[in-house]
Amino acid sequence: MSQTDSSRNQDVLVEAIDLKKYYAIGSSILDQLFGMKAEYVHAVDTVSFNIRKGEAFGLAGESGSGKSTIGRLVIGLEQPTSGRVLFDGIDLGNLKSEELRRLRRRMQVIFQDPMASLNPRMTLGESVSHGLRIHYPERADEIRDVTMAMFDKVGLTPPKYFYNKYPHQISGGQRQRVVIARALITQPDLVLADEPIAMADVSVRTLLLDLMIRLKKEFNLTYLFITHDLATAKYICDRICILYLGKICELGNLREVYANPLHPYTQALMAAVPVPNPHKRRTTPLPEGEIPNPIHPPSGCRFHPRCSLAAEVCSREEPLLRELKPGHWTACHFGENFIG
């Protein structure tokens, strides 16, 4: 039974079923003339999970693991090579462009870099209210008031001071609050937060996470939270999915996964988190080398070239994603050995 099958009786908002996303690599005219076989980047390879209404679901892993690609697939910004995404029971692959556009009011994004995602020629008020003007044109008379109220909710006070400012006129932490306000202005059900505090100063990261937690409760939001930092995920996520080279390594309740990781890659990520005590040092060895080439991923378990515990079977057979403890899934041939 798959991970998505076992939870279909839950109150599920998003369901990803066997998602694959391959990007074709451009070939030259000579390659085409000589019939050279096309090559593909295996960004996401047979990934299945679900996100329950009202939870914060985390995607974690190194750069190149497929986190952001999955995020774009989930909200319909990209089409999968194969597989399906169901949003509140609606198959995104079956929607026409206009139907998907109307659905987007229920799916919004908090981008990583606010300076790159905010239009420098638009005032903050125009940027935040833009979604309302697109999706709720009938509310034109109240757009300014609604926008000012949202500024207040995200801590941009007094709202009148910020409304006519431009992005370059405020601080980085304030710009990130603007991006959060813009994502929430259409009252979405799902918010894709793609490394939302990575560009913020260390001093304001906790403040932004506290803000996101408070707004999640106030607006009854569901988060798809993408991060490479397990310490950040621990602060906000309810469940977490660990990715490696386009595959799920481990998935489960965050507290359970952190307390008893069942995959060597998760254990390595945990070992990389700094310990705030100079007298305690991590003893788990970190994996050597870098993440392999996604054009030609390793056979068997994709982590085996860097795994200190790899055996012959790891290079020969791809491990299945198995539920070894209630709600705790792992794709490791020897996952049972790590059960505490």
Residue, then its C-alpha position, 0 to 999 in steps of 0.5 A: m500500500s502506498q503512502t497516499d493510499s493509507s491516508r486517503n480517509q484523512d482530510v487531505l488538501v493536496e495529493a501527489i501521486d507518482l510524480k515525475k519531472y524530467y527536463a530534456i537536455g538540448s542536443s545539437i543538430l549533429d546529435q540529432l542527425f546521428g540519432m543520438k539518444a536524448e538525455y534528461v535531468h531526473a529532477v523528480d522521480t516517482v514521488s508520492f505524498n499528501i498534505r492534510k488541511g491545516e498542517a505545515f508539510g516540509l520538504a527538506g534536502e540538499s540543493g538539487s534534491g527536487k524540492s522546488t520542482i515539486g513545489r512548482l508541480v504541486i501548484g500547477l506552475e509546471q506540468p509533470t512528465s507523468g503522475r498527478v496532483l490532486f488539489d482538494g480532489i481536483d486533478l490539476g492535469n485535467l484543468k484548462s488554463e482559465e480553470l487553473r487561473r481561477l483556482r490559483r486564488r487558493m494557491q499562493v507562493i512566498f518566494q525566497d528572494p523578495m527583491a527578485s519577486l517584487n516589481p521595483r516599479m510598483t509601490l508596496g500597496e500595488s504589489v500586495s493588492h495586485g492579486l485582489r485586482i486579478h481574482y476579485p475585481e468586484r471588490a475594487d472599492e475595498i481593495r485599499d482598505v483590505t490591503m492596509a489591514m493585511f499590512d497591519k496583520v504582517g507587522l508593517t505598521p503604520p500601514k499608511y507609511f508603507y503603502n506608497k513605499y517602493p521595495h528598495q526603500i525598506s529593509g530586507g525583513q520588511r520586504q519579506r513581510v510584504v511578500i507574505a502579505r501578498a501571498l495571503i491577500t487572496q485568502p488562499d488555502l495552500v501557501l507554498a513557502d520556498e525557503p521563505i527566510a533564507m534571504a532574511d537576516v539571522s536576527v529576524r528569521t525567528l520573528l518571521l517564522d513566528l509570524m508565519i505560525r501565527l498567520k497559519k492559525e489565524f487564516n487556517l492555512t496549509y503550508l508546503f514549506i521548502t527548506h534545506d535547514l532541518a533546524t528551521a523545519k523543526y520550528i514550523c513543520d508538522r510532518i517532513c519529507i526528506l528528499y535526495l536526488g528526486k526521491i523520497c528517503e524518509l517521510g513522517n511526523l516531524r518529532e518522530v523523524y527527528a527522534n528516530p531517523l530511519h535512513p542514513y541520509t536523514q541521519a547525516l542531515m541531522a548530524a550537520v545541524p550545529v549543536p549549541n553546546p561547545h562541549k558536545r560534538r556530533t559523532t555521526p560521520l557526514p557523507e563524502g562527496e557531492i550529490p550525483n549527476p541527476i542526468h545519470p543517477p546511480s543505480g539501486c539506492r541513489f544515496h549508496p555512493r555516499c553512504s558509509l553503511a551501503a551493502e552490495v544490494c544497495s547498488r543493485e536494487e532500489p529500496l521501496l518506500r515502506e512504513l516501518k512505524p505507524g506514519h513513518w516511512t523510509a526507503c532503505h533496505f536496512g531501515e529496520n536496523f535503526i528502529g529505536 
